Amino acid sequence: MSPRTARYRRARRWLLTAVLAAPAILAAGCGSSRAHPAPPPPSHRPNVSPGPSLPLDRYLPSPTDSVRVARAYHILVGACEKRFGVAADPEQPAPDGPRTANERRYGITDPALASSAGYRVSVRATAPPVRPAEARDPRTLEVLTGNGRTRVNGQPVPRGGCAGEATRRLEAGAPTGVDRYLAQRLSLDSFVASRRDPRVLTAFRSWSNCMRGHGYNYANPLAAAADPRFARGPVSMTEVTVAVTDIGCKRQTNLVETWAGVEAGLQRGSIAANRDGLEKARLLNEAELRVARSLDRG
């Protein structure tokens, strides 16, 4: 693997886990046929900075909308599975995560949250439990995917199984031939390219020098957030101190504004070159959200 490829993959992992951390539509057969409004945001999280706005935001679902659509998918799959006598998985609570797409795109920025949670998204950011696959009904997979018998319990299995049925319901009214991940890929590309821009590299050096003045040695904010000492276990005073200092140095060096400005320019170029595909993706997002909202009202 070339050094360039390795850097790209590291950036991709960061962006997918820390920046675009919003639940996507799941291709698993877990759901509930019970429709009720989505729960309010966890009360243990303070109000946080939404982060900067970027041109591609218009074509990307917000974390809140992603959760709503994922939940709608679970409801639709669960209702389909019920017709075949297959017990749906219980509805799982969404894990804590960024409330806006760019809240942590350039690392942490909210000192109030950092003072209690360090680099975590909340003081109790844990993934919800998932029922192991082996505990599910053995008929679930063929009903979910449509791979297997064409009839189960006397009922015809829909094309693509319950997953296909749920997807078709969500996409009703959307354009055909949509590349649903186009905006995500362009967003990732702009993030990776922005990290190589001379203006951003200069801002990184200024931020690193500021941190070094406080006794911390990190090349850039992503390295600080990835410190293995802060990956698990209770939030320590060291983590809180580093996180708060990190934010202070970002503000002192104008790092976030510089980085966002560079990336916004890159994204405007991507939008101009992919306008038709992005508009189709936006209409798909809207169609899915309409269905999800209708289920919430149901």
C-alpha positions in Angstrom: 0.0 0.0 0.0 1.4 3.4 -1.0 1.7 6.1 1.7 -0.9 8.2 -0.2 -3.4 5.3 -0.1 -2.7 4.8 3.6 -3.3 8.4 4.3 -6.5 8.4 2.3 -7.8 5.3 4.2 -7.0 6.9 7.5 -8.9 10.0 6.6 -11.8 8.0 5.3 -12.0 6.1 8.6 -12.0 9.3 10.5 -14.6 11.0 8.4 -16.9 8.0 8.4 -16.7 7.4 12.1 -16.3 10.9 13.6 -17.8 13.2 11.0 -20.5 11.4 9.1 -21.6 9.5 12.1 -25.2 9.2 11.3 -27.1 5.9 11.1 -27.8 4.9 7.5 -30.5 2.7 6.3 -29.7 -0.7 7.6 -29.7 -3.9 5.6 -30.5 -6.1 8.5 -33.8 -7.7 9.4 -34.3 -5.9 12.6 -37.3 -3.7 13.1 -40.6 -3.1 14.8 -44.0 -2.7 13.4 -44.8 -0.2 16.1 -44.9 3.3 14.7 -44.5 6.2 17.2 -42.7 9.5 17.1 -38.9 9.5 17.4 -37.7 10.1 20.9 -36.4 13.5 21.8 -32.6 14.2 21.9 -30.9 12.8 25.0 -31.2 15.3 27.9 -27.7 14.6 29.1 -26.1 16.3 26.1 -25.7 20.1 26.3 -26.5 22.2 23.3 -23.5 22.1 21.0 -22.2 24.1 18.1 -23.7 22.9 14.8 -20.4 23.4 13.1 -19.8 25.3 9.8 -22.1 25.0 6.8 -20.8 23.5 3.6 -22.2 23.5 0.1 -22.8 19.8 -0.1 -24.9 19.9 3.1 -28.0 20.5 0.8 -27.6 17.0 -0.7 -26.9 15.1 2.5 -29.5 14.0 5.0 -28.9 15.4 8.5 -28.1 12.9 11.3 -31.7 13.4 12.7 -33.2 12.7 9.3 -31.0 9.7 8.8 -32.2 8.2 12.1 -35.8 8.9 11.2 -35.4 7.2 7.8 -33.5 4.2 9.3 -36.3 3.8 11.8 -38.9 3.9 9.1 -37.0 1.2 7.3 -37.1 -0.9 10.4 -40.8 -0.4 10.8 -41.5 -1.3 7.2 -39.3 -4.4 7.4 -40.9 -5.4 10.7 -44.5 -5.0 9.3 -43.5 -7.2 6.3 -41.9 -9.9 8.4 -45.0 -10.0 10.6 -47.1 -11.2 7.6 -44.8 -14.3 7.5 -45.0 -15.1 11.2 -41.4 -14.0 11.6 -40.8 -12.1 14.9 -39.1 -8.7 14.2 -36.2 -7.6 16.3 -37.1 -5.1 19.0 -36.5 -1.5 18.1 -33.0 -0.4 19.2 -32.3 3.1 20.5 -30.0 5.1 18.3 -26.5 5.7 19.9 -25.5 9.2 20.8 -23.8 10.9 17.9 -23.3 14.3 16.3 -26.6 16.2 15.9 -25.4 18.0 12.7 -23.4 16.7 9.8 -20.5 19.0 10.5 -20.5 19.2 14.3 -17.2 17.3 14.4 -16.0 17.5 10.9 -12.9 19.4 12.0 -12.7 17.9 15.5 -14.4 19.0 18.7 -15.4 22.7 18.9 -17.7 23.0 21.9 -16.0 23.7 25.2 -19.1 23.0 27.3 -19.3 19.4 26.0 -15.5 18.9 26.1 -15.4 20.0 29.8 -17.6 17.0 30.7 -17.1 14.5 27.9 -13.6 15.2 26.6 -13.5 13.9 23.0 -16.7 11.8 23.4 -20.0 12.8 21.9 -21.6 12.4 25.3 -20.7 11.3 28.8 -22.3 7.9 28.0 -21.7 7.4 24.3 -22.2 3.7 23.9 -23.6 1.7 21.0 -27.0 0.1 21.6 -27.1 -3.7 22.1 -27.8 -5.8 19.1 -29.4 -9.2 19.3 -27.0 -11.9 17.9 -28.0 -13.3 14.5 -28.1 -16.8 15.8 -31.0 -15.9 18.2 -33.3 -15.0 15.2 -35.9 -17.2 13.6 -34.2 -19.4 10.9 -36.8 -18.2 8.4 -35.8 -14.6 8.9 -33.0 -14.4 6.3 -35.0 -15.8 3.4 -38.0 -13.6 4.2 -35.7 -10.6 4.6 -33.7 -11.1 1.4 -36.0 -13.1 -0.8 -33.2 -15.7 -1.3 -34.9 -19.0 -0.7 -38.4 -20.2 -0.9 -40.9 -18.1 -2.9 -43.6 -18.7 -0.4 -43.3 -18.8 3.4 -46.3 -19.7 5.7 -48.5 -19.6 2.6 -47.5 -16.0 1.7 -45.6 -15.0 -1.4 -42.2 -13.5 -0.6 -41.9 -10.1 -2.3 -39.2 -9.4 -4.8 -36.0 -8.8 -2.9 -37.7 -10.0 0.3 -38.9 -7.6 3.0 -35.8 -5.5 2.6 -36.7 -4.9 -1.1 -40.3 -4.1 -0.2 -39.2 -1.6 2.4 -36.8 0.0 0.1 -39.3 0.4 -2.7 -41.8 1.9 -0.2 -39.2 4.4 1.0 -38.2 5.4 -2.5 -41.7 5.8 -3.9 -41.8 9.1 -5.8 -38.0 9.4 -6.1 -36.2 9.6 -9.5 -34.8 6.4 -11.0 -31.1 5.8 -11.5 -30.0 7.7 -8.4 -26.5 7.3 -7.1 -27.5 7.6 -3.4 -23.9 7.8 -2.2 -22.7 10.4 -4.6 -22.9 13.3 -2.1 -21.2 11.2 0.6 -18.3 10.3 -1.8 -17.8 13.9 -2.9 -17.9 15.0 0.8 -15.2 12.5 1.6 -13.1 13.5 -1.3 -13.3 17.2 -0.4 -12.3 16.4 3.2 -9.3 14.3 2.1 -8.2 17.0 -0.4 -8.6 19.8 2.1 -6.2 18.2 4.5 -3.5 18.5 1.8 -4.1 22.1 1.1 -1.2 24.4 2.0 -3.5 26.8 3.9 -4.8 24.0 6.1 -1.4 22.5 6.6 -0.2 26.0 7.8 -3.2 26.1 10.2 -2.3 22.6 11.5 1.2 23.8 12.3 -0.1 26.8 14.1 -2.5 24.7 16.1 0.2 22.1 16.9 2.6 24.9 18.1 -0.2 26.2 20.4 -0.8 22.7 21.8 2.9 22.2 22.3 3.0 25.4 24.3 0.6 23.7 26.8 2.6 20.5 26.9 0.8 18.4 24.3 2.4 17.0 21.2 0.0 16.4 18.3 0.5 17.0 14.6 -3.2 18.0 14.0 -6.6 17.9 15.7 -7.4 14.5 14.3 -4.4 13.0 16.0 -5.5 14.4 19.3 -9.0 13.0 18.9 -7.5 9.6 18.0 -5.3 9.4 21.1 -5.7 5.8 22.3 -5.9 7.0 25.9 -9.3 8.6 25.1 -10.8 5.7 23.2 -12.5 3.8 26.1 -13.2 3.8 29.8 -14.4 6.7 31.9 -13.5 10.2 30.7 -10.4 11.3 32.5 -9.3 14.7 33.7 -6.4 14.4 31.2 -8.8 13.9 28.3 -10.9 16.8 29.4 -7.9 19.1 29.8 -6.5 18.2 26.4 -9.9 18.6 24.7 -10.6 22.0 26.2 -7.0 23.1 25.2 -7.6 21.7 21.7 -10.7 23.9 21.3 -8.8 26.9 22.7 -6.0 26.5 20.2 -8.5 26.0 17.3 -10.0 29.4 18.2 -6.6 31.1 18.7 -5.4 29.9 15.3 -8.7 30.3 13.4 -8.2 26.7 12.3 -11.9 25.7 11.8 -12.7 28.7 9.7 -9.7 28.3 7.5 -10.3 24.6 7.0 -14.0 25.0 6.3 -13.3 27.8 3.8 -10.9 25.6 1.9 -13.2 22.7 1.8 -16.2 24.9 0.8 -14.3 25.9 -2.3 -13.5 22.3 -3.2 -17.2 21.3 -2.7 -18.5 24.1 -4.9 -16.3 22.7 -7.8 -17.7 19.2 -7.1 -21.3 20.4 -7.2 -20.7 22.2 -10.5 -19.4 19.0 -12.0 -22.1 16.7 -10.6 -25.2 18.9 -10.4 -27.7 16.5 -12.1 -26.6 13.5 -10.0 -26.7 15.5 -6.8 -30.1 16.9 -7.5 -31.5 13.4 -8.0 -29.9 12.3 -4.7 -31.5 15.3 -3.0 -34.9 14.3 -4.3 -34.4 10.7 -3.1 -33.5 12.0 0.4 -36.8 14.1 0.4 -38.9 11.1 -0.8 -37.5 8.9 1.9 -38.1 11.5 4.5 -41.7 12.0 3.4 -42.4 8.3 4.0 -40.6 8.3 7.3 -42.7 11.3 8.5 -45.9 9.6 7.4 -45.0 6.6 9.5 -44.3 8.9 12.5 -47.7 10.4 12.1 -49.3 6.9 11.9 
